[in-house]
Structure formats: C-alpha cells, structure tokens
Amino acid sequence: MTMMLVIAVVTTSGMTKKQLFDFGWQFTHDGTTQTVDLPHDWDIFEGPNAGKGATGTGGGWFEAGKGEYRKTFKTPDDEIVKLHFEGVYQKAEVYVNGQKAGQHHYGYTPFTVDMTPYLYKDKRENEVIVKVDNSEQPNCRWYSGSGIYRHVWLETMPALHIAENGVFVTTPEVSADQARVQVDVTVQNESQADRNATVVVGSAQLMVAVKAGESKSVSTTFFVKDPRLWSPETPTLYETKVELKEAGNIIDNATAKYGIRTFSFDAENGFVLNGKKVLINGACVHHDDGVLGARAFDDAEIRKVRQMKEAGFNLIRTSHNPTTRAFLDACDSLGMLVIDEAFDGWRTQKNPYDYSTVIDSCFRQDIHAMVLRDRNHPSIISWSIGNEVIERKDIRVVYTARQMKQAIHELDTTRPVTEALCAWDSDWEIYDPHAEVLDVAGYNYMIFKHASDHERDPKRIIWQTESYPRDAFSNWAVTHDFPYVVGDIVWTGLDYLGESAIGRYYYEGERPGEHWFDGGFPEWHGAYCGDVDITGWRKPISHYREMLWHKDTPLYMAVKEPDGYHGEIKTTMWSVWPTWESWTWPGWEGKPVEVEVYTRQPEVKLYLDDQLIGTKHVNRDTEFKAVFSVPYKAGTLRAEAGGESVTLKTAGEPARLRLTPDHTVMTADGQSLTFVTVEVLDKQGALVPEAAIPCEASVKGAGTLLAFASADLKDTEPYTSPRVKTWKGRTLLVVRSMQKGGSVNVTIKSSLPTVSLSLKSK
C-alpha cells in the first residue's frame, strides 16, 4: 500500500473573513452568571469532588451538568454569516435571536451554524445563545471537560464562495526532480440564482457553473520542481493560493498550506517515508491540556506536541477522538506523524450515555467533519475509526467497520484506515474478518500475538496502538526485529485527567488493586501512566524510551525509590516502579539503593564522591541499562560513559523557589500563554525532591492567572486556584495574556522568600 499526498491547514482571507469570537460571553451555570472568555471549561474551575462527582472515576470525579453561553453582536455587512465551533462538550444547541439555528451532539468534532436567516437586518443587536448539556453521566471514559472548550469563529462570506474546507491538495506523483500537485476546489452557491465563476490556481483558470443552493468541485494540477519533502526531520510546508472570480472580479480567496511526501505500508518493508524505512515510536495523547483541563488554547496544544517531540516520539495517536486544528498545525510545523482517531466505542456501550446512543444518526457526519477539516495535514498518515469496540464477537461489527471506512473514503482515499483492536479473553483470532477491513491492524496490548498472526496472514501490517509503559524494551525489540510490525504506541505520552488512578503505584495498606476495581479510586482524579507528567516533567521512563529509539540520546541516570522508604511499593498494570532524578534519601543510610543508567555506550562507570562504585557492561542483553546497587550515603553520584557524565547531588533543606518561564514575551491577544515552572531549591541550587511547600501566586498587570497546580493527581484543590502545594519539589503556573500590552508581574509567596517574575505582553 503506497500513499502519496500533501496537506495542511486551509485558512481563508479576503472576501471570506474569520473573526475570533471568543471574548465577552455571559456564562450561566448552577444559577450564577459571569463573564468568561473562551476557551472555557467550567469543570476545571470547580475541581474534582473527591469521589462524589457525577463523571465518576472515568471523568475524574468532576461535576459536569448544564451550562449556557450568551453573546450579543451587530449584524455584519455581508451576505452570509456563520458561527464555526471548533468543539463544544457536548450536546450543543445554538439559538440566534430566540430561534434555534443548529445543534451538534458529539463533543469532539467541529461544526458550523448558518446564522444568516435569523439575524436582524436593522441596527438592533443580535443575541446568540449556546446551550450545553453534559448532564447525562457517565458518557466518557476520560476527562471531557464541559462547555465551549475550543475556539469559536464568526465567519462572513459572499453567497458564492469557496466552501468551508473546500481546498484539498494531494501529490499523486513525487520524485526527486518534481512533484505533481493536484488541487481540488469546491465552490458553494448559497444564493437563490445559478452562478458562473472562475477558479484560479496559479496559471490555471477553471470555469465552474454552480446551481442555486448547490456546490461543485473542480480540479487542476501543477508541478513543483526539486521538491523538499516533508518528514519529522524536515517538516517543509508549501503554500498554494486559490481565487474565486465572478465577472472578472475576485470575490473570494483561500490559501492552503501543504507538505509533499510519499509513504507506504507493507509487511515486507514496514513503514517507508520518502523512500526510507522509519520505525514508529508513538504516544497516545488525550485531548485535555493537563492543568488547563479541556481548555484548548493554541499555545497549550503546541506545547503538547513539542513535549512529545522533545521526548523522542515521532507519532501521536489522538486517542480516542479528533484533536484540534492547532494541535495538527503544530504536528505539521514541528514534524510529528499522526493517527487521527474518530471514536472510542461504537454500538455497544462502554458507558450508559456514550456515543452508542447516537452512532447511527451521527457517525457519518462526524467522520466527515474530521476528514474534511484534517485531510490537508501532511502529518496525518492514517485515519482510525475506533478503539477496543465491545461488540467484537458480533459478526455485524465487520459491517460497521466497513461503513466507517466507506465514510472516510467518500472524502479521502490517500491514507490507510486503522482501528485499535483488543481482547479480554483468549478469543483473539475471531478478529480476522474484522482485521481484513483494515489497511493497518492496531493491536492494543496484544503484540505477543504477532508471530502466529503473521504465520496465518503474512500480508497483515501491524502496529501496537497501545502498550504498557513497563514493556518499553520488548516493544522496541519487536518493532526493530519484525518488519511487519511497523511501530509501538505507548499508553500514554502524557499524564491526563480522568481514568482515575490508571498507572498508579501505591504502598502497602493503601486501597489495593487496579484503577477499575470497586468503582474506582475516589482519591485520584487523573492518570499517572504518561511518560511526561501534567506539569511537563519528563519521567525517567521517558528518557529510557528515547534512548531505545534514538542511539544518540544523552546519558541519563535515575534512582529507583527504595522499597519501604515510604512503604512497601505495589505496582499496577500501567505503572512503572517509582523512579526519580534524586540522590536524596535521608534515613536510608547504609541501605541499598538501585541506580539505573541508560545508554547505548558499551560501558558505564559509577562514582560516589569520586570513589568508583563499579563498572557495568551495557548491550542489548542488559536492555541498554546499567543497574548498580549502592549503599546510600549523602554525596554526589556521577555516571560516566562514552565521554559523557551525569550527576545527582544530595539536596539540603528548602531555601528558595526558582521560577522558569518557557518564554518571557506574550502576544497581547488574550490567547497567549506563558508556562512557568516553579521549583524548590536548596542553598546550593539543587532541587529538593520531597519538598511539599504551600504556595500562593498572584498575577498583576497585563495578564491573568490561568492555572496553578502540581503533578499530584490526588490534590483536590481546583487547578484555577492561586494556591497549591509543591509535589516532588515542583509545580506549574500558567499565565494568560490580556487584550492589552504592558508588563505582567508574577509573585509567589510561601514559607520561603517571596519570588517574582516580570513578563511582557505586546
């Protein structure tokens, strides 16, 4: 199977205008009304309700419920006026001047409402009301958030215009010398008369006749000489401009960014991108932004992709729903492959009020919304139609899979279709008719079946669409050794809210068992199975995984928490042993501590206070780890390998806080964010790894406090509160810009000396 295409994001300008409609909404919930700016998620303000929230263990014990948003605006001086919603969770109903203008059930796909028939034509103010109903619980197996959590756009256009998502770019032929680029343009006529127009793409002028109330597509091709191919290492993007003319006048235009590349999947060669075999090291990523809840700010979405890129991943699976426009833009520009996933379950419910209640009336509409918006992104190499569907033993599931695939192919045939399959008993081979529908078969935790499956079906292409974090080495080895297994995608790249306590480790005497036991763990409100926690700190497992897939990864050292230090440690299915960048274990003097060094170098030496502790040989047989047992004493631990060294020093008592912003200048647009890492240091500047310091933050000037939280997924303080206690010596503060420039002053008070930080907004 060979795929050749482009893609990227289509933005419009000129006669079609998009205005951000995020500011100044009146929000009503639980009898109170306040002014809010979008993106907005009312759950994150209220915080988890310690085991009593309606969303339960899956949703993180948040309350959900119903909410209503109102906003007034003047009628634009344009023929057609629409509102585009990037995402509302969920069951949105839109009213304009008291009349219902549209509705949309699924909380993860975009939708557009035509307001034109309902607007006042005089100078009166129009009122739009968006009713959101997330009260039927539980409906999602992870934290959904509640409200208009993605952007809203006011769109105006002439009656004859380039359709929304109406420019589709592909590259059917690509060589080192040139690429043939195909551009398909859909023109929409929302007037009451038949219209004739011309579509201009480069030097091509295409005549198009569109009947009243209909749409029509035209196609042209051109060539790009010596194309620079898109890949994770070189994410080169191109741009093409489209004009729509009527009677010689330009009435609309659009600009499409795209990438040029080829890729193929087959059982003999694996995944080949631009003629080069690529092993896929992937991460599943949920839609929430950690401490921000579901609020999908562009800067937060970009940060997620950057975190995964810096952690060494080359693919993200958008589990288990379509992601945001900004997220995919970031994947295009930063260089990250994507599996774009539509749904979690299908017709048989996982929760009482999940997608199974509307699948037959909505699935085609929602798949089309995903594919139409996303098909121009070069980062996307596969569409996914589902995840661990419950009805796997019902042969009708094959028909459903075919329906889903057909809905995708109605709009895009340039990418393979996959689905994440899973078994909870020994009946795995029954999937064969189902797997036949898929171009690439997704295996959730079932990669141990690969050899017998390959013998039975030598042409099957496999990737492990979910895997346990602790199996990092064995999953790398399978992908490395068997070409028909094209990659491993760990659950998960990032800690996330909801699915409470998955990935937890615990101590003897605490509530035992897996996260799904006994109705869940009400003291937890999030998942701890990510390689990166919700504050952005990379856990040791992240550095180990990066080293497996990237031989030039820097030398890394971490220490396993001694069993019994805080209690006898118990692990769960998605957990790894608690391991920290710490040589601070007071009270454990003289007792053994395991030190792990991750490297591809053949030999590692370990020193304590410049005294050689030992030398270890490292190779595939040792899983590229050097493990030392060291009697603990305070001092400086140093590992050396291949001319590199890394140290861990025993920390003293907490002495001060350090504030580290990801950048110091924001855009004064009310949407720009700065993420400030807060760390507890001793007098020598070393992180104090067990420090739990209550802190209170204030943000003054041209910015506001958006979130302040630690990575402790048992802390019930709302993430929007100015108060938090550091956990493992860290916490994270997020600042949002205002729609005015100026200085932003951040101050944090605690039992330690007060610290301040100055930012700029312009």
C-alpha positions in Angstrom: 0.0 0.0 0.0 1.6 3.3 -1.1 0.3 6.7 -0.2 1.3 9.9 -1.8 -0.2 13.3 -0.7 0.2 16.7 0.8 -1.6 18.5 3.2 -2.0 21.1 5.8 -4.3 23.7 7.1 -6.5 25.8 4.9 -7.1 29.4 6.0 -9.2 32.0 4.2 -8.8 35.7 3.9 -10.2 38.4 1.6 -13.9 38.2 1.0 -14.3 35.3 3.3 -13.4 36.6 6.8 -12.8 34.8 10.1 -13.0 36.7 13.3 -12.2 35.1 16.6 -15.4 35.1 18.6 -14.0 34.0 22.0 -14.4 37.1 24.1 -17.1 38.5 26.3 -19.6 35.7 26.7 -22.1 35.6 29.6 -22.0 32.2 31.1 -24.7 30.8 33.4 -24.2 27.6 35.4 -25.8 26.4 38.7 -27.8 29.7 39.0 -24.9 32.1 38.7 -23.8 34.2 35.7 -20.4 35.6 35.0 -18.4 37.0 32.0 -16.0 34.5 30.5 -13.6 34.3 27.6 -13.2 31.2 25.6 -11.8 28.6 25.5 -13.8 27.7 28.6 -14.3 24.6 30.7 -16.5 25.0 33.7 -15.4 21.7 35.3 -11.8 22.7 35.8 -12.9 25.8 37.9 -14.9 23.6 40.2 -12.3 20.9 40.8 -12.7 17.2 41.4 -15.2 16.3 44.0 -13.3 13.6 45.9 -15.3 10.6 44.8 -18.7 12.3 44.6 -18.6 14.0 41.2 -21.1 12.8 38.5 -18.4 11.9 36.0 -17.1 9.1 38.2 -13.7 7.5 38.1 -13.6 7.8 34.3 -14.2 11.5 34.2 -12.0 12.3 37.3 -15.0 12.9 39.7 -15.8 16.3 38.2 -19.5 17.5 38.2 -20.3 18.3 34.6 -24.0 19.3 34.3 -25.5 22.0 32.1 -24.4 25.5 31.1 -25.5 28.3 28.9 -23.4 30.9 27.0 -24.8 34.2 25.6 -23.3 36.9 23.5 -24.5 39.9 21.5 -23.1 41.3 18.3 -24.0 43.6 15.4 -25.1 42.1 12.1 -22.1 42.1 9.8 -22.4 43.8 6.4 -22.0 40.5 4.5 -24.3 38.2 2.5 -23.7 35.1 4.6 -22.9 35.0 8.4 -22.0 31.8 10.2 -20.6 30.7 13.5 -17.9 28.0 13.5 -17.4 26.0 16.7 -14.2 24.0 16.9 -15.6 21.9 19.8 -18.3 22.0 22.4 -18.7 19.3 25.1 -21.4 18.3 24.5 -25.0 18.2 23.0 -24.8 21.8 21.9 -27.9 23.8 20.8 -27.4 27.2 19.2 -30.1 29.9 19.2 -30.0 33.2 17.3 -32.4 35.8 18.4 -34.6 33.2 20.0 -34.7 30.8 17.1 -32.9 27.5 17.0 -30.2 27.8 14.4 -28.4 24.5 14.8 -27.3 21.7 17.1 -24.4 19.2 17.4 -24.1 16.2 19.7 -20.5 14.9 19.5 -18.2 17.0 21.7 -15.0 16.4 19.7 -15.9 17.4 16.1 -16.2 20.9 14.7 -19.5 22.2 13.4 -20.8 25.3 11.7 -24.1 27.1 12.1 -25.6 29.4 9.5 -27.0 32.4 11.3 -28.0 34.4 8.2 -31.8 33.7 8.2 -32.1 34.7 11.9 -30.1 37.9 12.0 -31.7 41.4 12.4 -31.2 43.5 9.3 -31.6 46.8 11.2 -29.2 48.2 13.8 -30.5 46.0 16.6 -28.0 43.8 18.5 -28.3 40.1 17.8 -28.1 37.6 20.6 -26.6 34.1 20.2 -27.2 31.5 22.9 -25.3 28.2 23.1 -26.9 25.7 25.4 -24.5 22.9 26.5 -25.8 19.7 28.1 -23.2 17.4 29.7 -25.5 16.2 32.5 -26.1 12.7 31.3 -23.3 10.9 33.1 -21.2 8.9 32.7 -20.7 9.5 29.0 -16.9 9.5 28.5 -14.1 7.2 29.8 -11.7 10.1 30.4 -12.0 13.7 31.4 -14.1 15.5 28.8 -14.5 18.9 30.4 -17.7 20.8 30.0 -18.5 23.8 27.8 -17.2 25.7 24.8 -13.7 24.4 25.3 -12.3 25.2 21.8 -12.4 28.3 19.7 -15.4 29.9 18.1 -15.2 31.9 14.9 -17.5 34.4 13.3 -17.3 33.7 9.6 -18.7 36.1 6.9 -18.6 35.5 3.1 -20.4 36.3 -0.1 -23.2 34.0 -1.2 -20.9 32.4 -3.8 -17.7 31.4 -2.1 -15.1 28.7 -1.7 -16.7 26.1 0.6 -15.5 25.6 4.1 -12.6 23.1 3.9 -13.1 23.4 0.2 -9.5 23.3 -0.9 -8.0 19.8 -1.0 -4.4 19.3 -2.1 -2.7 16.0 -2.9 0.5 15.0 -4.6 -0.2 11.9 -6.7 3.3 11.7 -8.2 6.5 12.5 -6.4 10.1 12.1 -7.5 13.4 13.8 -6.6 13.0 16.0 -9.6 9.4 17.1 -9.3 6.1 16.6 -7.7 2.7 16.7 -9.4 0.3 18.7 -7.1 -3.4 18.2 -7.5 -5.7 20.9 -6.1 -9.5 20.2 -5.8 -11.6 23.2 -5.1 -15.3 23.1 -4.0 -17.4 26.2 -4.7 -20.6 26.7 -2.8 -23.5 28.8 -4.0 -25.8 29.9 -1.2 -27.7 32.4 -3.3 -31.0 31.9 -5.0 -29.7 32.1 -8.5 -27.5 29.9 -10.7 -24.0 31.4 -10.8 -21.0 31.2 -13.1 -17.5 31.8 -11.8 -13.8 31.1 -12.4 -11.4 29.3 -10.0 -7.8 30.5 -10.4 -5.0 28.3 -9.1 -1.6 29.6 -10.3 -1.8 29.9 -14.0 -4.9 27.7 -14.3 -8.3 29.2 -14.7 -11.2 26.8 -14.3 -14.8 27.7 -15.3 -17.4 26.5 -12.8 -21.2 26.7 -13.1 -23.0 26.2 -9.8 -26.7 25.9 -9.4 -28.6 27.8 -6.7 -28.2 26.1 -3.3 -25.6 23.6 -4.5 -21.8 23.0 -4.5 -19.5 22.0 -7.3 -15.8 20.9 -7.4 -13.1 21.5 -10.0 -9.6 20.1 -10.2 -6.3 21.2 -11.6 -2.6 20.2 -11.3 0.7 21.9 -11.3 4.3 20.8 -10.7 6.9 21.7 -8.0 10.5 21.3 -9.2 13.0 19.8 -6.8 10.5 19.3 -4.0 11.7 19.5 -0.4 9.9 16.5 1.2 8.0 16.7 4.4 9.2 14.4 7.2 9.6 14.6 11.0 13.2 15.7 10.5 12.4 18.2 7.7 8.8 19.4 8.1 8.8 21.6 5.0 5.5 23.2 4.1 4.4 24.7 0.9 1.5 27.1 0.1 -0.9 27.5 -2.8 -3.4 30.3 -3.3 -6.9 29.9 -4.8 -9.0 32.8 -6.1 -12.7 32.8 -7.0 -13.7 35.3 -9.7 -17.0 36.3 -11.0 -17.4 38.7 -14.0 -13.6 39.3 -13.7 -13.7 40.4 -10.1 -12.1 38.5 -7.2 -15.0 37.6 -4.8 -13.2 35.1 -2.5 -9.8 33.5 -2.0 -8.2 30.9 0.2 -4.6 29.8 1.0 -3.7 26.2 1.5 -0.5 25.0 3.2 0.6 21.6 2.3 3.5 19.2 2.5 4.9 16.9 -0.2 5.9 13.3 0.7 5.3 9.7 -0.1 4.7 6.9 2.3 3.8 3.2 2.1 3.0 0.3 4.5 3.6 -3.3 3.7 4.5 -6.5 5.6 7.9 -6.9 3.8 9.3 -3.4 4.2 7.3 -1.9 7.1 6.6 1.8 7.0 8.5 3.7 4.4 8.5 7.5 4.3 10.1 9.3 1.3 11.8 6.0 0.4 13.3 5.5 3.8 12.2 2.9 6.3 11.0 4.5 9.6 10.3 2.7 12.9 7.3 4.3 14.6 7.8 5.3 18.2 4.4 6.6 19.1 2.4 8.0 22.1 -1.3 8.0 22.7 -2.4 11.5 23.8 -5.8 12.5 25.2 -7.4 15.9 24.4 -7.0 17.6 27.7 -4.2 20.0 28.5 -3.4 18.8 32.0 -3.6 21.7 34.4 -5.8 23.7 32.0 -8.4 21.0 31.8 -10.1 20.8 28.4 -9.4 24.5 27.5 -7.7 24.2 24.1 -5.5 27.3 23.9 -3.3 27.2 20.8 -0.1 27.7 22.9 -1.1 24.7 25.1 -1.8 22.5 22.1 1.6 23.4 20.5 3.3 22.8 23.8 1.9 19.2 23.9 3.3 18.4 20.5 6.6 20.0 21.4 6.8 17.9 24.6 6.3 14.7 22.7 8.8 15.7 20.1 11.4 16.5 22.7 10.7 13.2 24.4 11.8 11.4 21.2 8.4 10.3 19.8 7.7 10.6 16.1 4.0 9.8 16.1 0.9 10.7 18.2 -2.3 8.8 18.2 -5.2 11.2 19.1 -6.9 8.9 21.5 -9.8 8.5 21.2 -11.3 11.4 19.3 -10.4 14.1 16.7 -8.0 16.7 18.1 -7.8 20.4 17.5 -6.8 22.4 14.4 -3.9 24.0 16.4 -2.6 20.6 17.5 -2.4 19.3 13.9 -0.9 22.6 12.7 1.9 22.0 15.3 2.4 18.5 14.2 2.8 19.8 10.6 5.3 22.5 11.5 7.3 20.7 14.2 7.4 17.3 12.4 5.1 14.7 14.1 3.3 11.9 12.5 -0.3 11.4 13.5 -3.0 8.7 13.6 -6.2 10.8 13.6 -8.9 8.9 15.5 -12.6 9.3 15.3 -14.3 7.3 18.1 -13.7 5.3 21.2 -16.6 2.8 21.1 -19.4 2.0 18.6 -22.8 0.4 19.0 -22.3 -1.5 22.3 -21.9 0.9 25.2 -19.0 1.3 27.4 -20.8 4.0 29.4 -24.6 4.5 29.6 -24.6 7.8 27.7 -21.6 7.4 25.3 -21.5 7.6 21.5 -23.5 4.3 21.2 -26.7 6.4 21.9 -26.3 8.4 18.6 -23.9 6.4 16.4 -26.4 5.6 13.6 -27.5 9.2 13.3 -24.2 10.9 13.7 -21.2 8.7 12.7 -21.1 9.7 9.0 -21.4 13.4 9.8 -18.7 13.2 12.5 -16.3 11.3 10.3 -16.8 13.8 7.5 -16.2 16.7 9.9 -12.9 15.1 10.9 -11.7 14.2 7.4 -12.8 17.4 5.7 -11.0 19.6 8.3 -7.9 17.4 8.6 -7.2 15.9 5.3 -4.8 18.7 4.3 -2.3 17.9 7.1 0.9 16.1 5.9 1.4 14.9 9.5 -1.6 12.5 9.3 -0.6 9.1 7.9 -3.7 7.2 9.0 -7.3 7.5 10.0 -8.5 5.5 12.9 -12.2 4.5 13.2 -12.4 3.1 16.7 -10.9 1.7 19.8 -11.5 -1.6 21.7 -15.1 -1.9 20.5 -17.1 -4.0 22.8 -19.1 -5.8 20.2 -16.1 -7.7 18.7 -17.8 -11.1 19.0 -20.8 -9.9 16.9 -20.1 -10.5 13.2 -22.1 -7.4 12.5 -19.1 -5.4 13.8 -17.4 -6.1 10.4 -20.3 -4.3 8.6 -19.9 -1.3 11.0 -16.2 -1.2 10.3 -16.9 -1.2 6.5 -19.4 1.6 7.0 -16.8 3.7 8.9 -14.1 3.1 6.3 -16.5 3.9 3.4 -17.4 7.3 5.1 -13.7 8.1 5.1 -13.2 7.1 1.5 -16.0 9.3 0.4 -13.6 12.2 1.2 -10.1 10.8 1.2 -8.5 7.7 -0.2 -4.9 8.7 0.2 -4.3 7.2 3.7 -4.8 3.8 5.3 -7.6 3.1 7.7 -6.8 1.5 11.1 -8.6 0.6 14.3 -7.3 -0.4 17.7 -8.3 -4.0 18.4 -8.2 -5.7 21.8 -9.2 -8.9 23.5 -10.2 -9.5 27.1 -10.1 -13.3 26.8 -8.5 -16.0 24.6 -10.7 -15.3 21.6 -8.3 -13.2 19.5 -8.3 -15.0 16.2 -12.0 -14.2 15.8 -10.8 -10.7 14.7 -9.6 -12.0 11.3 -12.7 -10.9 9.3 -12.6 -7.6 11.1 -8.9 -7.1 10.6 -9.4 -7.7 6.9 -11.3 -4.5 6.6 -8.4 -2.5 8.0 -5.3 -1.4 6.0 -3.2 -1.5 9.1 -4.3 -3.5 12.1 -4.0 -1.9 15.5 -3.1 -4.2 18.4 -3.8 -2.9 22.0 -1.6 -4.9 24.4 -1.7 -7.9 22.0 1.6 -7.7 20.2 2.6 -11.1 21.7 0.2 -12.5 19.1 2.2 -11.0 16.2 4.2 -14.2 15.2 1.2 -16.6 15.0 -0.9 -13.9 13.3 1.8 -13.3 10.7 2.0 -17.0 10.0 -1.8 -17.1 9.5 -1.9 -13.9 7.5 1.6 -12.9 6.1 0.3 -9.7 4.5 -1.1 -8.2 7.6 0.5 -4.9 8.7 0.6 -4.4 12.4 1.3 -1.6 14.8 0.7 -1.8 18.6 -1.7 1.0 19.1 -1.5 0.8 22.9 1.2 -0.8 25.1 2.2 -0.8 28.8 4.9 1.7 29.7 7.0 -1.0 31.5 7.3 -3.0 28.3 9.3 -0.3 26.5 12.3 -2.6 25.7 10.3 -5.6 24.5 8.1 -3.4 22.3 11.1 -1.7 20.8 12.7 -5.1 20.1 9.6 -6.4 18.3 9.4 -3.4 16.1 13.1 -3.5 15.5 13.2 -7.2 14.6 10.0 -7.8 12.6 9.2 -5.6 9.5 5.5 -6.3 9.5 5.3 -4.7 13.0 5.7 -1.1 12.0 5.6 0.6 15.4 4.7 0.8 19.1 2.4 3.4 20.5 2.6 3.6 24.3 -0.3 4.4 26.7 0.4 7.2 27.2 2.7 10.1 26.2 1.3 12.5 28.8 -0.5 12.1 32.2 -4.1 13.2 31.8 -7.2 13.9 33.7 -9.8 11.2 34.2 -9.5 7.5 34.0 -8.5 8.0 37.6 -5.6 6.1 39.1 -4.5 4.2 36.0 -0.8 3.9 36.2 -0.7 4.4 39.9 1.7 2.7 42.2 0.7 2.5 45.9 2.0 1.4 49.3 1.0 -1.5 51.5 -2.0 -0.5 53.5 -3.5 1.8 50.8 -6.5 0.7 48.8 -5.3 -2.2 46.6 -5.8 -3.2 43.0 -6.2 -1.7 39.6 -8.0 1.5 38.8 -11.2 -0.1 37.8 -11.6 -2.1 41.0 -14.5 -1.4 43.4 -15.9 1.5 41.4 -12.6 3.3 41.1 -10.3 5.3 43.4 -12.1 8.5 44.5 -8.9 10.0 46.0 -7.4 10.1 42.4 -8.7 12.3 39.6 -6.2 11.6 36.9 -4.0 9.0 35.1 -0.3 8.6 36.0 0.7 6.4 33.1 2.3 9.1 31.0 5.9 9.5 30.1 5.5 13.2 30.9 3.5 14.5 33.9 0.9 17.3 33.8 3.5 19.9 34.7 5.7 18.9 31.8 8.4 17.0 33.8 9.8 14.0 31.9 9.8 10.9 34.0 12.8 8.5 33.8 10.8 6.1 31.6 10.7 8.9 29.0 14.4 9.2 28.9 14.8 5.4 28.7 12.3 5.1 25.9 14.0 7.9 23.9 17.4 6.1 24.3 15.9 2.9 22.9 14.7 4.6 19.7 17.5 7.2 19.4 21.0 6.0 19.8 22.4 9.5 20.3 20.3 10.3 23.3 22.3 11.9 26.1 23.4 9.8 29.1 20.8 9.6 31.8 20.7 8.4 35.4 17.9 7.9 37.8 17.3 6.2 41.1 14.6 3.7 42.0 12.7 4.6 45.1 13.8 2.1 47.8 11.1 -0.4 48.6 10.0 0.5 52.1 11.2 4.1 52.1 7.7 5.4 52.1 6.2 2.0 52.5 6.2 -1.3 50.6 5.6 -0.5 47.0 2.9 -2.1 44.9 2.6 -1.6 41.1 -0.3 -1.9 38.8 -0.6 -2.9 35.1 0.1 0.5 33.6 2.6 1.7 36.2 6.4 1.6 36.3 8.4 1.4 39.5 8.6 4.9 41.0 12.0 6.2 39.8 13.4 9.7 40.4 16.2 12.1 39.5 17.2 12.0 43.2 20.1 11.1 45.4 18.3 12.4 48.5 17.1 9.5 50.7 17.6 10.7 54.4 17.1 7.9 56.9 18.1 5.2 54.4 21.9 5.5 55.1 23.7 2.2 54.6 20.8 0.5 52.9 20.9 -0.5 49.2 19.5 1.8 46.5 19.3 0.8 42.9 20.8 3.3 40.4 19.9 3.0 36.7 21.9 4.4 33.9 20.5 4.4 30.3 22.9 4.4 27.4 23.9 2.8 24.1 27.6 3.1 25.2 29.2 -0.3 25.9 30.5 0.5 29.4 29.3 2.7 32.4 31.3 3.7 35.4 29.6 4.9 38.6 31.2 7.1 41.2 30.1 8.3 44.6 32.1 11.3 45.8 34.7 10.5 43.2 35.1 6.9 44.5 34.5 4.3 41.9 31.5 2.2 42.8 31.7 -0.2 39.9 31.8 -0.7 36.1 29.0 -2.3 34.1 28.9 -3.5 30.6 25.8 -2.5 28.6 24.3 -4.1 25.5 21.0 -5.4 24.2 21.2 -8.3 26.7 21.1 -5.8 29.6 18.3 -3.9 27.8 20.8 -0.9 27.4 20.7 -0.3 31.2 23.5 -0.4 33.7 22.0 -1.1 37.1 24.0 -0.6 40.3 23.1 -1.4 43.9 24.7 1.3 46.1 24.5 1.6 49.9 23.1 5.0 50.4 25.0 7.9 51.8 24.7 11.6 51.1 27.0 13.0 48.4 27.4 13.3 44.7 26.6 10.4 42.4 28.3 10.5 39.0 27.9 8.2 36.0 30.4 8.2 33.0 30.0 6.5 29.6 31.4 7.3 26.2 33.0 10.6 27.3 29.7 11.8 28.8 28.9 12.2 32.5 25.8 13.0 34.5 25.5 13.7 38.3 22.9 13.6 41.1 23.6 15.5 44.3 22.1 15.1 47.7 19.8 18.1 48.4 19.7 20.1 51.6 16.8 21.8 53.2 14.4 24.0 51.1 15.9 27.5 50.8 14.2 29.2 47.8 11.9 29.0 44.9 13.1 29.2 41.3 10.7 30.4 38.5 11.5 29.3 34.9 9.1 30.6 32.2 9.0 28.9 28.8 9.2 32.4 27.3 9.0 36.0 28.7 7.2 37.9 25.9 3.5 37.2 25.2 1.2 38.5 22.5 -1.4 40.9 23.8 -4.3 39.0 22.1 -6.0 37.4 25.2 -4.9 34.0 24.0 -1.1 33.9 24.5 0.2 31.7 27.4 3.3 31.5 29.4 4.1 28.3 31.4 6.2 29.0 34.5 7.9 26.0 36.2 8.2 26.5 39.9 10.9 24.5 41.7 12.0 24.3 45.4 15.8 24.5 45.7 18.3 24.2 48.5 21.1 26.8 49.2 23.3 25.2 46.6 20.7 25.4 43.9 19.8 21.7 43.9 16.1 20.6 43.5 14.7 19.4 46.8 12.9 16.2 45.6 10.5 15.7 48.5 9.6 19.3 49.1 5.9 20.0 49.8 5.7 23.8 50.2 2.3 25.6 50.2 2.5 28.4 47.7 0.2 31.3 46.7 0.5 33.1 43.4 -0.6 36.4 42.2 -0.5 37.8 38.6 -0.9 41.5 38.1 -0.7 43.8 35.1 -1.5 42.8 31.5 -2.0 39.1 32.4 -4.1 36.8 34.5 -3.6 33.6 36.4 -5.0 30.7 34.3 -3.8 27.7 36.4 -1.6 26.8 39.3 -1.1 23.1 40.0 1.3 20.3 40.8 1.5 16.9 39.2 -0.1 15.3 42.3 -3.3 13.7 40.9 -4.7 13.3 44.3 -4.7 17.0 45.1 -8.4 18.3 45.1 -7.5 22.0 45.0 -9.1 23.4 41.8 -6.4 23.9 39.1 -7.6 27.5 38.7 -6.9 28.3 42.4 -3.9 30.6 43.2 -2.9 28.2 45.9 -1.1 24.9 45.6 1.4 22.7 47.4 4.5 21.7 45.5 4.8 18.0 44.8 8.2 16.3 44.4 9.6 19.8 44.6 7.7 21.2 41.6 4.5 22.9 40.4 3.4 24.8 37.3 1.9 28.3 36.9 0.2 29.3 33.7 -0.3 33.0 32.8 -2.8 34.2 30.1 -2.3 37.5 28.3 -4.9 40.2 28.1 -6.0 42.1 25.0 -3.7 45.0 26.0 0.0 45.3 26.2 2.2 46.0 29.2 4.1 44.4 32.0 2.9 41.2 33.7 4.1 40.7 37.3 4.1 37.2 38.8 4.7 36.8 42.5 4.7 33.6 44.6 4.6 33.7 48.4 5.4 30.8 50.6 7.3 30.0 53.8 10.4 30.6 51.7 11.5 34.0 50.4 8.9 35.6 48.1 9.9 35.4 44.4 8.8 37.5 41.5 9.0 37.3 37.7 8.4 40.0 35.1 6.9 39.2 31.7 5.9 41.4 28.8 2.8 41.4 26.7 2.8 43.3 23.4 
